[in-house]
């Protein structure tokens, strides 16, 4: 059911984790058993519980400026592009990656350049947290000190130990929940770059290929696709060619 809905594949080694997760969701949903819970989901395709079911199985491992070399590549790439600049972060998680992209754009582009970021994720709870833009000081340790002063507000009193992203940075980003397996993506623009990092590893090869085929026409001429450090698309698709350091361009 999870694979059909989201493309996420759980290996046999995750059986115990899946059982614990299903038991927890069944109890919270008021079902008497996992079987009753899954039967309810199968008969109610639009039930709000589907969001909680999917959220329970998603992994939100992220950090600010994770895989730093990608942001340096993006900075240099932006110098070759003309505004308006559009970037899609399609596994935005709790917001660290899209906010890192926004800071990179702010630093690399002229002050009046038009630039927007579409930040999506299948996890509705994660994307809501991302939208709020509030993080602990521990979470922003990887943000350069000058960026921290420039783009974040420090909490005081009850909010001590927390920071909030400044509104000028948040205004660049549109946050939405989106399932990459949805029949239609509600996207009305083309992108200079797509960041899809450490997401494809949860899909089988056929799903990876289908998603890559859908990415290709959404990139502007000369646009780039950024993958995770453990992902290799070279043998999956003929639509993209490797540029180096897990960065691809459309063939």
TORPA-951455 format. One record per atom (N, C-alpha, C, O): residue in one letter; x, y, z. Coordinates in steps of 0.02 Angstrom, whole numbers, plus 50000, padded with zeros to 5 digits. Example, Ala and Ser with C-alpha at 12.3 -4.5 7.8 and 13.67 -1.06 7.14 Angstrom:
# TORPA-951455
A506604971650390;A506154977550390;A506604983550390;A507124983450423;S506424988850354;S506844994750357;S506455000250394;S506705005750402;
//
This chain:
# TORPA-951455
X500414994050000;X500005000050000;X500435006350000;X500285011149965;X500965006250040;X501425012050042;X501775012849975;X501845018449951;X501985007349947;X502345007649882;X501885010249827;X502095014349786;X501275007949826;X500795010149775;X500645017549782;X500585021149732;X500585019749843;X500395026749856;X500975031549845;X500875037049819;X501585029549865;X502145034249867;X502755032149828;X503195036249813;X502805025749810;X503405023249777;X503925020849826;X504425017849805;X503835022149890;X504325020149941;X504335012549948;X503815009449957;X504935009749944;X505015002449950;X505345000950017;X505885003550032;X505024996750057;X505304994550121;X505594987550113;X505234982950095;X506244986850126;X506564980250121;X506344975650177;X506054977950227;X506474969250168;X506284964250218;X506594965750286;X506304964050338;X507184968950286;X507524970450349;X507144975750390;X507324976950448;X506644978850360;X506254983850397;X505574981250421;X505134985150439;X505504974650421;X504864971650441;X504674973650512;X504104975550525;X505144973150559;X504984974750628;X504814982050636;X504344983850672;X505174986350602;X505024993550604;X504334994850577;X503954998850605;X504164991550522;X503514992550491;X502954990250538;X502434993550543;X503074984650572;X502574982150619;X502454986950677;X501884988350696;X503004989650704;X502944994550758;X502575000750735;X502135003350770;X502755003150676;X502445009250649;X501695008150637;X501295012450654;X501525002550608;X500815001050594;X500425000250659;X499855002550664;X500714997150709;X500384996250773;X500235003050805;X499695004150832;X500725007450801;X500645014250830;X500095018050794;X499665021050826;X500105017850727;X499595021450689;X498895018450701;X498405022050707;X498855011750705;X498215008450716;X497915010750783;X497315012250787;X498335010950835;X498095013150901;X497845020350899;X497315021950925;X498245024650868;X498055031750866;X497425032950825;X497055037650838;X497315028650776;X496715029350733;X496105026050764;X495555026550737;X496205022550821;X495635019250854;X495465012450826;X494935009850841;X495915009550786;X495785002850758;X495994997550810;X496434998750851;X495664991750807;X495804986450855;X496384981950833;X496654978150873;X496574982550771;X497134978450746;X497434981850684;X497134986350654;X498024979550665;X498334982050604;X497904980350543;X497824984450498;X497634974350544;X497204972250487;X496604976850479;X496434978950424;X496294978550535;X495714983150533;X495934989950507;X495574993150468;X496514992250530;X496774998750509;X496914998950434;X496715003650400;X497254993750408;X497414993550337;X496794992750294;X496754995450239;X496314989050319;X495684988250283;X495324994950277;X495054996650224;X495344998850331;X495035005450329;X495365009850276;X495025013050237;X496035009850275;X496395013850226;X496235011650154;X496135015850110;X496205005150144;X496085002550076;X495395004350051;X495285004849990;X494915005350097;X494225006950077;X494085014450078;X493545016650057;X494565018350102;X494465025650107;X495075029250080;X495485031850118;X495135029450014;X495735032049981;X495865039449996;X496435041749990;X495345043250014;X495435050350027;X495425052050101;X495395057950119;X495445047150144;X495425048350216;X496035052350240;X496585051150216;X495935057250285;X496505061150311;X497035056650343;X497625058550345;X496845050750367;X497325046250399;X497875044150351;X498425042350373;X497755044450286;X498265042750237;X498885047150246;X499455044650240;X498795053550261;X499365057950271;X499785055550330;X500395055450326;X499445053750385;X499815051350444;X500155044750431;X500705043450455;X499825040450392;X500115034050373;X500765035050335;X501275031950350;X500745039350284;X501345040750243;X501875044250285;X502465042450282;X501665049250324;X502145053050365;X502535048450412;X503125049550425;X502205043250437;X502515038650485;X503095034750455;X503525032350491;X503095034050388;X503605030050355;X504135034350320;X504625031550294;X504055040850318;X504545044950284;X505135046450331;X505055046550392;X505705047450301;X506315048850338;X506525056050325;X506625058050267;X506595059950378;X506755067050371;X507455068550396;X507555072350443;X507945065250364;X508645066450381;X508905072050336;X508985071050276;X509035077750364;X509235083550325;X509675088150367;X509735087150428;X509975093050335;X510405097850371;X510505103950327;X510415103550266;X510675109550357;X510845115450319;X511495114250281;X511985111750309;X511495116150218;X512085115750174;X512385108650173;X512995107750170;X511945103750175;X512165096850169;X512455095650099;X512175098150050;X512995092050095;X513365091150032;X513545097950003;X513305100049950;X513975101350041;X514165108250028;X514375109649956;X514245115049930;X514695104849924;X514955106049857;X514385107749807;X514505111349759;X513785105249819;X513225106749775;X513045114249777;X512855117049726;X513115117249834;X512935124349839;X513465128749806;X513315134149781;X514085126449807;X514605130049771;X514505129349696;X514595134149659;X514315123349673;X514165122349602;X513575126749582;X513595129949529;X513055126949624;X512475131149609;X512665138449605;X512435142049560;X513085140749651;X513285147849651;X513625149649585;X513475154849556;X514075145549562;X514425146849499;X513945146349440;X513995150249392;X513485141549444;X512995140649391;X512545146749384;X512375148649328;X512355149649439;X511905155449438;X512215161349401;X511855165549373;X512865161849401;X513205167249366;X513105166849291;X513225171749255;X512895160949267;X512795159949195;X512065160549174;X511905159949115;X511615161649223;X510905161549210;X510595168549210;X510865173149241;X510045169149177;X509675175449175;X509035174949216;X508715169749218;X508865180349249;X508245180549290;X507635180349243;X507685182549186;X507075177849267;X506965175349335;X507255168349346;X507255164149301;X507515167249406;X507805160749425;X507275156749463;X506975159249510;X507175150549442;X506695146049476;X507055139549495;X507385136549453;X506985137549557;X507275131249581;X506735127149615;X506315129849651;X506755120749603;X506295116149637;X506685111649683;X507135108049662;X506515111849747;X506785107249797;X506225102249811;X505755103849848;X506275096249783;X505695091749785;X505705086749843;X505285082349847;X506195087449888;X506195083549950;X506405088250006;X506935087450035;X505975093150019;X506145098750062;X506185096950136;X506495100650174;X505875091450156;X505885089250225;X505675094950272;X505165098150260;X506065096350324;X505885101450373;X506165108350357;X506125112850399;X506435109250297;X506595115850273;X507325117750268;X507485122950239;X507765113750297;X508475115650296;X508745116550225;X509125121250212;X508555112050180;X508825112550112;X508555118550074;X508945122350046;X507895119650071;X507655125650034;X507905132150063;X508035136850026;X507975132650129;X508245138750158;X508985139550140;X509225145150131;X509355134050136;X510055134350113;X510085136850041;X510515140750023;X509615134450000;X509585136749930;X509425144149927;X509715147849887;X508955146349968;X508755153349968;X509345157849987;X509445163149957;X509725155850037;X510315159850057;X510825160050001;X511145165149989;X510915154449967;X511385154149911;X511175158949856;X511585162549827;X510525158949840;X510265163449789;X510355170749810;X510565174949769;X510205172249872;X510275179049897;X510995181649890;X511105187349871;X511465177249904;X512165179149902;X512445179549831;X512895183449818;X512175175349786;X512465174849719;X512155179649669;X512475181449619;X511535181749681;X511175185749631;X511165193149650;X511235194849709;X511075197649601;X510985204749617;X510385205749663;X509915201649663;X510395211049701;X509885212149752;X509175212449723;X508705210449757;X509105214749662;X508435215549633;X508245209749586;X507725210049553;X508655204549584;X508515198849539;X507905194949563;X507835193649623;X507475193049517;X506885189149535;X507085181749540;X507335178849492;X506955178749598;X507135171749609;X506625168549656;X506435171549706;X506405162649639;X505915159049680;X506125151749687;X506465148949645;X505905148849743;X506045141749757;X505385138349772;X505005140649815;X505245132949737;X504675128649754;X504945123049797;X505385119249775;X504695122549858;X504935117449906;X504355112749922;X503855114749951;X504425106449902;X503895101549912;X504145095449949;X504745093949949;X503685091849980;X503845085550013;X503195081750022;X502665084650029;X503245075150023;X502645071050033;X502415071150106;X501835069850120;X502875072650152;X502725072650223;X502395079250242;X502725084450244;X501745079150256;X501375085250269;X501585088650334;X501575094750339;X501785084650384;X502015087550447;X502695090950438;X502805096250466;X503135087850400;X503795090750388;X503745097250350;X504085102050366;X503315097450300;X503265103450259;X502955109250298;X503105115050286;X502515107650346;X502235112850389;X502765115650436;X502795121750448;X503195111350461;X503745113650503;X504215118050462;X504465123150486;X504345115950400;X504775119950355;X504485126850344;X504845131750344;X503835127050334;X503495133450321;X503585138250380;X503635144350370;X503595135650441;X503665139850500;X504355142950506;X504435148450531;X504865139350482;X505545142150481;X505855143250549;X506245147950558;X505695139050598;X505975139650665;X506415133550679;X506215127850668;X507035134950704;X507515129550715;X507885130750781;X507935136350806;X508145125350809;X508565125950868;X509255128350847;X509455127650789;X509615131250894;X510305133350880;X510735127450859;X511195128250819;X510585121550885;X510955115550866;X510875114050792;X511345111950758;X510265115050766;X510125113550696;X510475118250648;X510615116450591;X510625124350669;X510925129250624;X511685129850632;X511985134650608;X511985125050666;X512715125250677;X513095125250611;X513645127950607;X512815122050560;X513165121650496;X513055127750451;X513325128050396;X512665132550475;X512555138750437;X513145143450452;X513315144550510;X513475146150400;X514025150850412;X513815156550458;X513255159150451;X514235158450505;X514055163650554;X513785170050523;X513325173050549;X514085172150466;X513845178450435;X513145177650406;X512755182350405;X512975171450383;X512305170150358;X511815169950416;X511245172250411;X512035167250472;X511605166750531;X511405173750555;X510835174850573;X511885178250555;X511735185150575;X511295188750524;X510875192850542;X511375187050462;X511045190650408;X510335188250395;X509895192150378;X510215181750405;X509585178850382;X509155175750437;X508625172950423;X509375176050500;X508995173050555;X508905178050612;X509305182550621;X508355177050649;X508225180950709;X508285176350769;X508005170850770;X508645178450820;X508735174350880;X508145175250927;X507895180750937;X507925169650955;X507365169951002;X507575172551070;X508155171851090;X507105175651105;X507235178151172;X506715175451220;X506185173051199;X506865175751285;X506395173351335;X506215166051326;X506655161751326;X505575164651318;X505345157751310;X505625154551246;X505645148451240;X505835158751198;X506095156151135;X506855156151133;X507155155451079;X507165156951190;X507885156751194;X508145149951170;X507855144751186;X508685149951132;X508945143751105;X508655141951037;X508815136751008;X508215146351012;X507895145250947;X508065151050900;X508245156550922;X507995149850835;X508065155150785;X507485154550736;X507205149150725;X507325160150705;X506805160250654;X507095163350590;X507455168250592;X506925160250533;X507145162850469;X506805169650457;X506205170450470;X507185174550432;X506895181050419;X506385180750362;X506435176550317;X505905185150365;X505365185150315;X505615186350245;X505315183950197;X506165189950237;X506435191350170;X506665184850136;X506635184250075;X506885180050176;X507095173550149;X506475169150137;X506425165850085;X506015169050185;X505415165050178;X504995167150117;X504665162950086;X505015173550100;X504615176050045;X504825173149978;X504445173249930;X505425170549974;X505685167649912;X505415160649900;X505445158149844;X505135157549952;X504985150349949;X504235149049953;X503885151849995;X504005144749909;X503315142249911;X503335135049935;X503625130749902;X503035133749993;X503025127050022;X502365123550005;X501825126350014;X502405117349981;X501815113449966;X501955106049977;X502515103749968;X501435102349997;X501475095049999;X501385092349929;X500935094449893;X501815087649910;X501775084749842;X502045077749843;X502585076349869;X501665073249812;X501865066249804;X502155065449734;X501815066749684;X502775063349729;X503095062649664;X502765057349621;X502885057049560;X502355053049651;X501995048049612;X501295050349592;X500925046649560;X501115056449610;X500455058949591;X500395059049515;X500885060549480;X499805057449489;X499705057449416;X499865064149383;X500095064449326;X499745069549420;X499875076249394;X500215080449447;X499995080549504;X500745083849427;X501075088649471;X500805095649457;X500825097849400;X500545099049507;X500265105849495;X500825111049489;X500895115449531;X501215110349436;X501795114749425;X501695118649360;X501555115749308;X501775125149365;X501625129449308;X502235133349283;X502165138549252;X502825130649297;X503435134149276;X503985129149260;X503925123249275;X504515131649228;X505115127649217;X505655130049264;X505645135749288;X506145125749275;X506645127149327;X507355127549299;X507525123949251;X507755131749329;X508465132049314;X508825126149346;X509315123649319;X508565123849403;X508865118149438;X508335114449478;X507865117549504;X508405107949481;X507985103749523;X508435100149572;X508915096749552;X508285100749636;X508645097049688;X508205091149709;X507675092049739;X508435085149692;X508095079049713;X508625074549743;X508865069849711;X508805076049805;X509385072749836;X509165067849890;X508745069249933;X509465061849886;X509345056649936;X508615054849943;X508355053549997;X508275054849886;X507565053049883;X507465046849840;X507085042349859;X507795046549783;X507715040949736;X507935034249767;X507715029049744;X508355034449818;X508595028249848;X508025024349880;X508095018349894;X507455027549892;X506885024149922;X506405021149870;X505905018049888;X506565022249806;X506135019849751;X506475014049714;X507085013449714;X506065009949681;X506365004949637;X506575008149571;X506415013949558;X506925004349530;X507215007049469;X506685009749421;X506785015049391;X506125006249413;X505605008549368;X505305015149390;X505175019549349;X505205015949455;X504945022149482;X505445027849473;X505265033449455;X506085026349485;X506605031349475;X506605033749402;X506625039849389;X506575029149356;X506585030749285;X505985035149266;X506055039949229;X505385033249291;X504775037049275;X504815044149301;X504605048849267;X505075045049361;X505135051749390;X505645055949352;X505525061849339;X506205052949334;X506715056549296;X506435058749228;X506585064249205;X506035054549197;X505715056449133;X505255062449141;X505175066349095;X504955063049199;X504505068749212;X504895075049231;X504665080549219;X505495074149259;X505915079949276;X506165083449213;X506175089549209;X506375079449163;X506735082149105;X506385088049072;X506715093149061;X505745087649055;X505425093349021;X505295099349066;X505095104649043;X505405098549132;X505295104049178;X505915108349188;X505885113549222;X506465106249158;X507085110149164;X507155114949105;X507025113049047;X507365120949119;X507515125649066;X508125123249027;X508485118749050;X508245126148970;X508825124448930;X509465125548972;X509575130948999;X509875120348976;X510495120849014;X510395119849089;X510875120549127;X509785118249110;X509645117349181;X509985111249210;X510205106749174;X510035110949277;X510395105649312;X509935101749360;X509475104549389;X510075095349366;X509745091049415;X510275088849466;X510785085949447;X510145090149530;X510615088349583;X510355082049619;X509785081949642;X510775076949624;X510595070649657;X510995069949722;X511455073849735;X510815064949761;X511175063649823;X511835060149811;X511945057449757;X512275060249861;X512945057549853;X512955050049839;X513435047449810;X512435046449859;X512415039249849;X511965037149790;X511825031249781;X511755042049750;X511295040649695;X511655041349628;X512045045949617;X511515036649583;X511805036749516;X511255035449465;X510965030049463;X511115040449424;X510575039849376;X510815037849306;X510405036949260;X511465037149297;X511745036049231;X511485029749197;X511405029649136;X511335024649236;X511115018249208;X510355017349212;X510095011949199;X510015022749231;X509285022349240;X508905025949185;X508365023749165;X509195031349159;X508835035549111;X509285037649054;X509895038249062;X508985038948997;X509345041748940;X509205049148932;X509445052448886;X508805051748978;X508605058848975;X509135063549005;X509135069548990;X509575060849047;X510065065049081;X510765062249071;X510865056249062;X511255066849074;X511955064849071;X512315067849131;X512165073349153;X512795064149157;X513165066249216;X513645071949200;X514025071649152;X513615077249241;X514075082849233;X514655082449282;X515155085849274;X514575078249332;X515085077549384;X514815079049453;X514385083449461;X515065075349504;X514885076449573;X514125076149584;X513825080549615;X513815070949557;X513095069649562;X512665075549538;X512155077049568;X512885078749485;X512505084049452;X512395081949380;X512865079849346;X511775082649356;X511585080349290;X511275086049249;X511015090849276;X511315085249183;X510975089849138;X510575085749088;X510705079849078;X510085088949058;X509645085449010;X510045084148946;X510425088448922;X509975078248919;X510315076348857;X510015080348799;X510235079548742;
//
